[in-house]
Amino acid sequence: LHANLAMAAEPPEPRFWQTFPAPRREEEPLSCAEQELADATFDVVAKKGTGTLGIAPGALPPNPVLLKYVAAGSWAEKHRLEAGDELVAVNGIPVSDLSIFGLDQFLRKERPVRLTFMRRQGASN
């Protein structure tokens, strides 16, 4: 009987999005480097009901995730994303902290999803 109670008390395995660190709290001050990054970034939100985003990354985490391609007429083009933009965070989670599977889940299935990009010098139009 005691063994069954102990087994029932164990928490379930976390889902992929529960294994990442919590996003920064708004009241925590940013370092100078973090403030510069925040000033150079922009967010776009794929709302519930949004289908394919129309983007193709040129690399996957842990490497920087630069957009290699933005499909003409796609959700991404309508939100002014460009090839060369770097995806730096998803729902406040740094891309460098995401697994390839986690990033794929966010980009293909999670809605709404907030994507934070950095526009690099020389990004194509």
Summary of the structure (lengths in Angstrom):
residues: 125
radius of gyration: 17.7
end to end distance: 66.6
largest distance: 66.6
contacts: 283
relative contact order: 0.21
helix: 28%
strand: 22%
